[in-house]
Amino acid sequence: MVSWLPDVQIDILEKWCLGLGAFIQRGLENPQDLAPKQQCQLIDIGLEITVSGLTKTHTEVDRALARHQARLARAWVYGWALQSASPVERKAFKAICQGMSQQQGLFCLYSVRDKDAAGVAISTSIAHIAQATGRSKRWVKRALIADDFLPETGPPCVRDLSNHIYRCRTHIRKLNATKGVQDCAALLGIGMT
């Protein structure tokens, strides 16, 4: 049926398919707590996705991340695949999980996005920063452009995008903590136009 199937221990494949199927169907719920009949259905779903290939796996996980508004790192399948004492048998599934989590943004995998990954990362981060600071997305973007953190068009050309996003977040937090124009004018005892 599948060329690589004889190389994988059946119990390891079963756990992977159970965790994958559970995440796709139920989100962050622990599949071990379900009845055996429900577990069998989830294993079938996970096996069907796994056998279809890596692209199908990425697509289905991407949809589940968006649907459940959850991070992959909180899913049972992630914890199972990336345990600290991970045996050699889990190596292939561990690599799949690591690859997906490295490509993950807020609630999506960049690998299956139509848009540029850096552009998606920046726009998602701007929305996240705006929500955290209580400012509008437009204000955050304009402030980052004015202070040379972002170019006028397109994403920044930097080597480490996640570090750059962290610097942008820190900068906006500092800006947000400073006094506004009205407070400064009142402090100086002058009018404001």
C-alpha positions in Angstrom: 0.0 0.0 0.0 2.7 2.5 1.1 6.4 1.9 0.3 7.6 3.2 3.7 5.0 1.4 5.8 7.1 -1.8 6.5 9.8 0.4 8.0 7.5 1.9 10.7 6.4 0.0 13.8 2.7 -0.4 13.8 2.2 1.0 17.3 4.2 4.1 16.5 2.2 4.7 13.4 -1.0 4.1 15.3 -0.1 6.7 17.9 0.8 9.2 15.2 -2.4 8.7 13.3 -4.4 8.9 16.5 -2.9 12.2 17.5 -3.1 13.6 14.0 -6.7 12.5 13.5 -7.6 13.9 16.9 -6.1 17.2 16.3 -7.8 17.5 12.8 -11.2 16.6 14.2 -11.2 17.7 17.8 -8.5 20.3 18.3 -6.5 20.2 21.6 -8.4 17.4 23.2 -6.4 14.4 24.5 -7.2 11.4 22.3 -6.3 8.9 25.1 -9.4 9.9 27.0 -11.8 8.8 24.2 -13.6 5.5 23.8 -11.8 2.8 21.7 -14.4 3.1 18.9 -13.8 6.9 18.7 -10.0 6.3 18.7 -10.3 3.9 15.8 -12.2 6.5 13.7 -9.5 9.1 14.5 -6.7 6.6 13.6 -8.4 6.0 10.2 -8.6 9.8 9.6 -4.9 10.2 10.6 -3.8 7.3 8.4 -5.7 8.6 5.4 -4.0 12.0 5.7 -0.5 10.5 6.4 -0.7 8.1 3.4 -1.7 11.0 1.2 1.7 12.6 1.7 3.4 15.6 3.4 1.6 18.3 1.4 -1.8 16.8 2.4 -0.6 16.6 6.0 0.5 20.3 6.0 -2.8 21.4 4.4 -5.0 19.5 6.9 -2.9 20.7 9.9 -3.1 24.2 8.5 -6.9 24.1 8.3 -7.1 22.6 11.8 -4.8 25.3 13.2 -7.0 28.0 11.8 -10.3 26.3 12.7 -9.4 25.6 16.3 -7.4 28.8 16.7 -4.6 26.8 18.4 -0.9 26.5 18.3 0.5 23.1 17.1 2.8 23.1 20.2 -0.3 22.6 22.4 -1.5 19.5 20.5 -1.2 16.0 21.8 0.5 14.7 18.6 3.2 17.4 18.9 3.9 16.4 22.5 4.0 12.7 21.6 6.3 13.2 18.6 8.7 15.5 20.4 9.2 13.9 23.7 12.6 14.4 25.2 13.3 10.7 25.4 12.2 10.1 21.8 13.1 6.7 20.4 14.6 6.1 17.0 11.3 4.7 15.7 9.7 8.2 16.1 12.4 10.0 14.1 10.3 10.5 10.9 7.3 11.8 12.8 9.5 14.0 14.9 11.0 15.6 11.8 7.5 16.2 10.4 6.4 17.9 13.6 9.6 20.0 13.8 9.2 21.1 10.2 5.6 22.2 10.7 6.3 24.0 14.0 9.2 25.9 12.4 6.9 27.1 9.6 4.1 28.0 11.9 3.0 31.6 12.3 0.1 32.7 14.6 -2.4 30.1 13.4 -1.1 28.8 10.1 1.7 27.0 8.3 3.6 29.3 5.9 4.4 26.4 3.7 0.8 26.1 2.4 0.1 29.9 2.1 -0.3 31.4 -1.3 1.3 34.7 -0.2 4.9 35.4 0.7 5.8 33.9 4.1 7.6 37.0 5.3 4.7 39.2 4.4 2.3 36.9 6.1 4.5 36.9 9.2 4.7 40.7 9.3 1.0 41.3 8.8 0.1 38.6 11.4 2.6 40.2 13.9 1.2 43.7 13.3 -2.3 42.4 14.1 -1.0 40.6 17.2 0.9 43.7 18.4 -2.1 45.9 17.8 -4.3 43.7 19.8 -1.8 43.5 22.7 -1.3 47.2 22.9 -4.9 48.4 22.2 -3.8 50.3 19.1 -5.0 50.0 15.5 -3.1 47.9 13.0 -2.7 51.1 10.9 -1.1 52.9 13.8 1.3 50.1 14.5 2.3 49.8 10.9 2.8 53.5 10.5 4.9 53.7 13.7 7.1 50.9 12.5 7.5 52.5 9.0 8.3 55.9 10.5 10.9 54.5 12.8 12.6 52.5 10.0 11.6 49.0 11.3 9.6 48.3 8.1 9.9 49.5 4.5 7.0 51.3 2.9 6.3 48.3 0.7 6.9 44.6 1.3 8.5 42.8 4.2 11.9 43.9 5.6 15.1 42.2 4.1 16.5 40.8 7.3 18.3 37.5 8.0 16.3 36.5 11.2 12.7 37.5 10.7 11.5 36.2 14.1 14.1 38.3 15.9 13.2 41.4 13.9 9.5 40.9 14.8 10.5 40.6 18.4 12.4 44.0 18.1 9.3 45.5 16.4 7.1 44.3 19.3 9.5 45.7 21.9 9.6 49.1 20.1 5.8 49.4 19.9 5.5 48.5 23.6 7.9 51.2 24.5 6.1 53.7 22.3 2.8 52.7 23.8 4.1 53.2 27.3 5.2 56.8 26.6 2.9 59.8 27.2 0.6 60.8 24.4 0.4 64.2 22.7 -2.4 65.5 24.9 -0.7 64.4 28.1 2.6 66.1 27.0 0.8 69.4 26.1 -1.0 69.4 29.4 2.3 68.7 31.3 4.0 71.6 29.4 0.9 73.9 29.9 0.5 74.6 26.2 -2.4 74.3 23.8 -2.6 71.7 21.1 -3.8 71.9 17.5 
